[in-house]
């Protein structure tokens, strides 16, 4: 039986907070510092890294492909469909409120659904399910010698650096190729965890150095905001955000090792246990906040170039999205119990 790795509970709690924080930086807040925005974007890579680690550490022990996929469909796809139906219903109400005809509403529904998701962050669900479907290949990778593993990790990373994330996150296959290095890195850290623990300090320093260089180049030299998105075969430069995210996994893991038991650690474990439901639900709050910020009464504030307004606004949006989601989860679980996993993950 595997010993529970509490540092990965901390890491999962930090990663879901980072993902929601990245989704809390709204484009209307023009005063938000570019360097901070580039630092806070990219929590998805950390989430994928954790998935790769636990695929090897937990699921490879007694792997049964059909059972594995069936369990993932139950815990991920069914809640994805349920939350998507809620979001689409709310959008239909909004379109009706603004006077759109039934034909226009149905057309809008088609335009929304043809992308594969209703709420924007939920592109991740189809991507991660596709990744899970490729599990037999990941098992082969985990059993290769370490030199071949590193070569494949490097090759996939080079492809991702020049390919970038898909435009609007619609191309699932491109997302799979782009994020595969994070999954493979997680597998490597599980395969060689005892050896890599001996190199923790040096990996942490290397991760900090590469992160700092990547953020500086992206923010002050090439002046690029956030993640790099483009069509797969269109050259648009080096994806510095990918480099930052990949080495950021080393940094975040080491920081998780250094968290001491206590109130903060317990809270991270609590958030880790809610990580997928938080991911599913928080875009509903995003949708509501976007509608509020579009109101005339908010127009002047959200277009402010003030640093204080941007930081305060982002902080408030984060708290509303993050802990609003937590409140919804606890309420649903209180009244539905374990059956809530079918609805919200």
WOQUICOR-V763481 format. One record per residue. PHI is phi in whole degrees, 0 to 359 (NA if undefined). BURIAL is # if it has 24 or more other ideal C-beta (glycine too) atoms within 12 Angstrom, else .. Layout:
BEGIN
PHI;BURIAL
PHI;BURIAL
END
This chain:
BEGIN
NA;.
286;.
287;.
293;.
263;#
295;.
297;#
280;#
295;#
300;#
295;#
293;#
297;#
293;#
292;#
291;#
294;#
293;#
297;#
293;#
298;#
298;#
276;#
262;#
271;#
275;#
296;.
289;#
275;#
293;.
275;#
290;#
298;.
299;#
296;#
288;#
298;#
292;#
287;#
275;#
283;#
96;#
294;#
300;#
301;#
294;#
299;#
291;#
304;#
296;#
298;#
296;#
300;#
283;#
300;#
287;#
290;#
249;#
279;#
287;#
301;.
225;.
281;.
230;.
304;.
296;.
296;.
299;#
293;#
298;.
294;.
294;#
296;.
296;.
275;#
241;#
288;#
296;#
299;#
301;#
294;#
296;#
295;#
296;#
296;.
298;#
297;#
293;#
297;.
297;#
293;#
298;#
299;.
297;.
296;.
294;.
300;.
273;.
88;.
288;.
286;.
300;.
299;.
294;.
297;.
296;.
294;.
297;.
299;#
297;.
299;.
287;#
287;.
293;.
283;.
99;#
205;#
262;#
270;#
307;#
298;#
284;#
303;#
299;#
295;#
296;#
298;#
289;#
293;#
297;#
298;#
298;#
295;#
269;#
307;#
303;.
292;.
292;#
294;.
300;.
300;#
296;#
262;.
286;.
288;.
300;.
292;.
295;.
300;#
293;.
298;.
295;#
299;#
295;.
296;.
297;#
293;#
297;.
298;.
297;#
299;#
262;#
276;#
73;#
288;#
294;#
300;.
60;.
59;#
273;#
280;#
296;#
298;.
295;#
297;#
299;#
296;#
296;#
267;#
304;#
303;#
292;#
294;#
294;#
297;#
297;#
298;#
299;#
293;#
281;#
300;#
238;.
301;#
293;.
291;.
293;#
299;.
291;.
254;.
306;#
297;.
290;.
295;#
296;#
294;.
297;.
299;#
298;.
297;.
294;#
301;#
298;#
295;.
296;#
294;#
297;.
298;.
292;#
274;#
244;.
259;.
267;.
49;.
246;#
265;#
67;#
288;#
266;#
236;#
193;#
289;.
302;#
250;.
248;.
283;.
218;.
94;.
271;#
279;#
290;#
295;#
299;#
300;#
299;#
295;#
297;#
283;#
295;#
299;#
296;#
292;#
294;#
295;#
295;#
298;#
293;#
299;#
273;.
286;#
271;.
303;.
157;.
298;.
295;.
298;.
297;.
293;.
297;#
296;#
298;.
294;#
299;#
291;.
251;#
301;#
289;#
302;#
298;#
299;#
294;#
272;#
300;#
295;#
296;#
293;#
302;#
299;#
295;#
294;#
301;#
294;.
293;.
288;#
280;.
291;.
304;.
296;.
260;.
302;.
293;.
292;#
287;#
266;.
293;.
265;.
289;.
299;.
297;.
296;#
294;#
292;.
295;.
299;#
297;#
298;#
294;#
298;#
299;#
298;.
296;#
292;#
287;#
278;#
295;#
296;#
301;#
298;.
297;#
299;#
296;.
293;.
296;#
294;.
296;.
264;.
248;.
74;.
295;.
295;.
297;#
296;#
286;#
257;#
233;#
92;#
END
